Every structure is written in structure tokens, then in C-alpha cells.
Amino acid sequence: MKIKSISVWSADLGNQRPYTIAFKTVDQVINTFVEITLQNGIIGLGAGNPSEYVTGENQQQMQDALQEKNLEFLIGRDIREMNLLTYEVWQRFPKTPAARAALDIALHDAFTKLLDIPLVKYFGQKIFSMPTSNTIGIKNVEKTLAEADEFVGMGFKVLKVKLGKDHAEDIERMVKLRERFGNSIVIRIDANQGYTVQQTIDFYHKTRHLNIELIEQPLPAKAIDEMKSLPDEIKKIIAADESLLTSKDALELIKPPFASGIFNIKIMKCGGPSQGLKIADIALNAGVDLFWGCNDESAVSITASLHAAFACVNTKYIDLDGSLDLAKDEVKGGFILKEGVMYCSDKPGLGLERI
């Protein structure tokens, strides 16, 4: 079955809850969408939102990469040559991983709709449900507790808290969260490269009694040697995020001594689910757990991430809340969310429809 046409468009999906992380405040959410139409009328949807600070790719570069002239190589190609097509996408767009991701997702959606199975079944589903964390940006103690109250009231039992600007206040926020909720919630933190080695060690020891589940990317992305120098007991609960963009990075992180016990895979960093699964295989063979994350993204790419995550037996954590605070989206359907727990639907492909 051949690819008949490809259309691309961008939309500002808005943000109902602007938030601050260690290096920026997010109040606008522009996503670029890809729609692949097969000769029989089947439509595959993809979407992407790059993080320039992490990968060096901005929205304009993504949109430039997805111009019609750059996609002509896919027109007339047989969608059943899926592995060849995703390989060629990877080769042709080396510096724009979010553009690759959008194409990779759309190809997989169209292909598995043709097969009439959910994408997760094609990948090999091993997990059927998992709670996602919902994220609290950098705020003072009072606002942190207020937002935590709101999320817990919505049924979320896992909170991820952004830290990295004020070490002392970071610790105070953790203490107050435990005082407020006891052990009824899981707490994860993301320092977004905001700590030094000593601050990471201090944070770990001063919050150890609070049962923090994991610490995401406390050190700068390029500080691999510093990550490897941390005590093993700390490294086991560190999730490498900005340090892990590609499968090549994954190989570097697992070289002895290991840098982290957890890999945070984001398909916007690596270039789509096909590349995310390559990182996942490296992690599996090295005994590294997986933590699937996201940017502020349409339900299209969030759903694709979930399908990839549930195909990996070493997926232990998901943080796929990137579409929950959008003011609007271009699609309906996709993942299922109940009381903070995520499920894949049983519809073909990603189970999405354009609105």
C-alpha cells in the first residue's frame, strides 16, 4: 500500500498552566503535525514539539525540515517497508529529531492502521497500565502545596516536582509535601541540570528519609564523568535525561562505571518511537530501568510514547502528562487516563482522529 500524500501544519495549542523550570518559563505550546494519507484513504498522524535548549532544534528548523520538497522521497513508497522508511527518515534529518519523530509517528500510525492493530501490539505489548506523574513547576512552598492538592484531588498519586533554582527551598518543598500527604503519594524530582555534584549528594542525604523515588538529571548534560563519580546508591535513582539524546549516548552512559540507573527516553530527543526502542534495548541489556517523558505535546505524540513505553519490559516509570494542560488539541482519542493511570486503547494505530 503506497503513500499518496503528506500534509504538514503547525498550531499553538496554548497552555492553561504556564510553569517555570530551571532554565525557562513555558507559556506557549506550538506543535507541528504531519498527516500521511495512503492510497486506500488510511490516514496516519504524527506530531512534534522540539526543545531547543536540549537538542538545538527550534520550531522554525522543524518546520523547515518538513517542507514538501524534503518529503517527496516518501511519496509513492510502500508503507509496508516500514523499517526502511524509518531508517531513511533517520538518515535524512540528522539535526532535527522532533521532525523525525513526527514523521516516524505518522508512518507507524498509518502502517498499524493498515494492519488493523494498535501500535503497541505491533511493538509487542508487555505492560497494560501504569500511573503517570503530573508535573509541578518551580514554585514557592505555598504554591507547590496548592498545586499538589489540586492534582491529588484529580486522582493523581505520582507527582514530579521541578527543582534546581534554590537548593534550600527545594528541600523545604519536599519536606512540606511529605508532611501534607504522608506516604499516600509518590514523589519524583527533576532538577533540570540545576545542581552541582555536592548539591546532588546533599539533596539526596537531606531528603533520604522522605522516600524520593528518583532524581532526574541533577547535573549538566555534558557532565558525564561527574555523574559517574557519584556514589552508586545515588546513581541508582538518577534518571539521565538531557544527557541521553541518542542510542550512542546510551552506550556512553552504561560504560563502567555506570552513570545512572534510569534512562529517561523522550521521542522528541531521539527522533521517534523507532529510535526510542533502540535506546530501550540498550538499557534492557545493561539492567537500566526506563522512564518515558515528554515535552509539552499533542496527544498524538504522547500516545505514541505510551505505546512504545508499554512495549518495554524495563519500563518502570512514565511522565506522559505533556498534553494534559493544553488549551486545545488537533485530535481526539489516543491514550486513556483514569485516576492518574494511563492505558492504550484497542483501536488501530494510535486510536486518534482529527477534530
SVG drawing of the C-alpha trace seen along z (x, -y; Angstrom):
<svg xmlns="http://www.w3.org/2000/svg" viewBox="-13 -32 48 41">
<polyline fill="none" stroke="black" stroke-width="0.4" points="0.0,0.0 1.6,-3.2 1.8,-6.7 -0.4,-9.0 0.3,-12.4 1.7,-14.1 0.5,-17.4 2.1,-19.4 0.8,-22.2 1.6,-24.0 -0.7,-25.1 -0.3,-26.9 -2.2,-24.6 -1.9,-27.0 -1.0,-26.3 -3.6,-26.6 -1.0,-26.3 2.3,-28.2 5.2,-26.8 8.8,-27.5 11.7,-25.1 15.4,-25.7 16.1,-27.5 12.8,-28.9 9.1,-29.7 6.7,-27.9 3.5,-29.7 3.2,-28.8 2.9,-25.4 3.4,-25.2 3.3,-21.7 3.8,-20.7 1.6,-18.0 2.2,-15.5 -0.6,-13.7 0.2,-10.8 -2.5,-9.5 -2.3,-6.1 -3.8,-5.2 -6.7,-3.4 -7.6,-6.5 -6.0,-5.4 -4.5,-8.4 -1.5,-8.3 -1.0,-11.2 2.3,-12.4 3.3,-15.5 6.3,-17.1 7.4,-19.8 11.2,-20.4 13.1,-21.5 15.8,-23.9 17.6,-24.1 18.1,-20.3 18.6,-19.2 19.4,-22.5 16.3,-22.2 13.8,-25.0 10.3,-25.2 11.4,-27.0 14.1,-24.4 11.5,-21.6 9.1,-23.3 11.8,-23.9 12.8,-20.2 9.2,-19.2 8.8,-21.3 7.1,-19.5 10.3,-19.2 12.1,-17.4 9.3,-14.8 9.0,-13.9 11.1,-10.8 8.2,-9.2 5.5,-9.8 4.7,-6.6 6.6,-4.4 5.1,-1.2 4.1,-1.7 4.9,2.0 8.6,1.2 8.3,-0.4 11.8,0.3 13.4,-1.0 11.3,-4.2 12.0,-5.0 15.7,-4.3 15.7,-6.8 13.9,-9.4 16.6,-9.0 19.3,-9.4 17.8,-12.4 17.0,-14.5 20.1,-14.2 19.8,-17.6 16.0,-17.8 14.9,-14.9 11.4,-16.3 10.8,-16.5 12.0,-12.9 9.7,-12.0 6.6,-13.5 7.3,-11.5 8.2,-8.3 4.9,-8.5 2.8,-9.2 4.4,-6.3 3.8,-3.9 0.2,-5.1 -0.6,-4.6 1.1,-1.2 -0.6,0.3 -4.0,-1.1 -3.3,0.8 -2.6,3.9 -5.8,3.1 -4.0,3.4 -2.9,0.9 0.7,-0.3 1.5,1.2 0.5,4.7 2.8,4.3 5.7,3.4 4.8,6.2 2.8,5.1 4.2,6.1 2.6,3.6 -1.1,2.7 -1.4,-0.2 0.8,-2.4 0.4,-5.6 1.8,-8.8 3.3,-11.6 1.8,-15.0 4.4,-17.8 4.7,-20.8 7.0,-23.6 9.3,-25.7 7.1,-27.5 7.3,-28.6 6.2,-26.2 2.7,-27.5 2.0,-27.3 3.6,-23.9 1.3,-22.5 -1.7,-24.2 -1.0,-22.6 -0.2,-19.2 -3.6,-19.4 -5.3,-20.0 -3.5,-17.1 -4.2,-14.7 -7.8,-15.8 -7.9,-14.8 -6.7,-11.3 -3.0,-11.5 -0.9,-9.6 2.5,-10.4 3.9,-13.9 7.0,-15.1 8.4,-18.4 10.7,-20.7 13.7,-21.9 17.1,-23.4 17.0,-27.1 17.2,-27.3 18.7,-24.3 17.4,-25.1 13.9,-25.8 13.9,-22.6 14.5,-20.6 11.8,-22.5 9.3,-21.8 10.0,-18.1 9.6,-18.2 6.3,-20.0 4.9,-17.7 5.6,-14.7 4.1,-16.5 1.0,-17.2 0.4,-13.9 2.4,-11.3 3.2,-8.2 -0.1,-8.4 1.7,-9.8 4.9,-9.1 7.3,-12.0 9.9,-12.3 12.0,-15.3 13.6,-16.9 16.5,-19.3 16.9,-20.1 20.7,-20.3 20.5,-22.8 22.8,-21.1 26.5,-20.5 27.8,-17.2 27.9,-18.3 24.4,-19.7 23.2,-16.4 24.8,-14.5 23.5,-16.9 20.0,-16.8 20.0,-13.0 21.1,-12.7 18.8,-15.5 15.8,-14.0 16.6,-10.3 14.0,-9.9 11.3,-11.4 11.5,-8.4 12.0,-10.4 11.5,-7.9 14.0,-9.3 16.2,-12.3 16.0,-13.4 19.1,-15.0 20.6,-16.9 23.9,-17.7 24.6,-19.4 24.1,-17.3 27.7,-17.1 28.9,-16.3 29.0,-12.5 32.2,-12.0 30.7,-13.9 27.6,-11.7 29.8,-8.6 31.7,-9.9 28.5,-10.0 28.1,-7.2 26.4,-4.1 23.4,-4.4 22.6,-7.8 23.3,-6.9 20.8,-4.0 17.9,-6.5 19.2,-9.1 17.4,-9.3 19.6,-10.6 17.5,-13.0 19.4,-15.8 22.5,-13.6 20.6,-11.0 19.6,-12.1 20.6,-9.1 21.5,-5.4 25.1,-6.5 24.6,-8.5 23.1,-5.4 26.2,-3.4 28.3,-6.0 26.2,-6.2 26.4,-2.4 30.2,-2.2 31.7,-1.3 31.3,-3.0 27.7,-3.5 26.3,-7.0 22.6,-6.4 20.3,-3.5 17.4,-5.0 17.1,-6.3 14.6,-9.0 13.5,-8.4 11.7,-11.2 10.9,-10.6 11.3,-14.3 15.0,-13.9 15.8,-10.7 13.6,-11.0 10.5,-8.9 9.4,-5.6 11.7,-3.5 14.7,-5.2 13.4,-5.2 13.1,-1.4 16.7,-1.1 17.7,-3.0 15.3,-0.8 17.1,2.4 20.5,1.0 19.0,0.2 17.5,3.7 20.8,5.4 22.6,3.2 20.0,3.6 18.9,0.0 15.2,-0.9 13.2,-3.2 11.4,-6.4 9.4,-7.7 9.0,-11.5 7.8,-14.2 7.7,-17.9 4.5,-19.9 3.0,-17.8 -0.2,-17.0 -2.0,-13.8 -0.6,-12.4 3.0,-12.1 2.1,-11.4 0.1,-8.4 3.0,-7.2 5.3,-7.5 2.9,-5.4 2.7,-2.7 6.5,-2.5 6.8,-2.5 4.3,0.3 6.2,2.5 9.3,2.5 9.5,4.8 12.0,2.5 9.7,-0.5 9.2,-1.3 8.1,-4.9 6.2,-7.2 5.8,-11.0 3.5,-11.5 1.5,-14.5 2.5,-16.8 -0.9,-17.2 -3.0,-17.5 -2.7,-21.3 -3.2,-22.2 -5.9,-24.7 -6.8,-22.7 -5.6,-19.9 -5.9,-19.0 -7.1,-15.5 -9.4,-13.4 -8.9,-9.9 -5.5,-8.3 -4.4,-7.3 -6.9,-6.6 -6.4,-8.3 -8.3,-7.2 -7.5,-8.4 -3.9,-9.2 -3.4,-5.8 -2.7,-5.5 -3.9,-2.8 -3.6,-2.3 -6.9,-2.0 -7.6,1.1 -8.2,-1.0 -5.9,-0.5 -2.8,-2.6 -2.8,-5.3 -6.5,-5.4 -6.7,-9.1 -8.9,-11.2 -8.5,-14.8 -11.0,-17.2"/>
</svg>
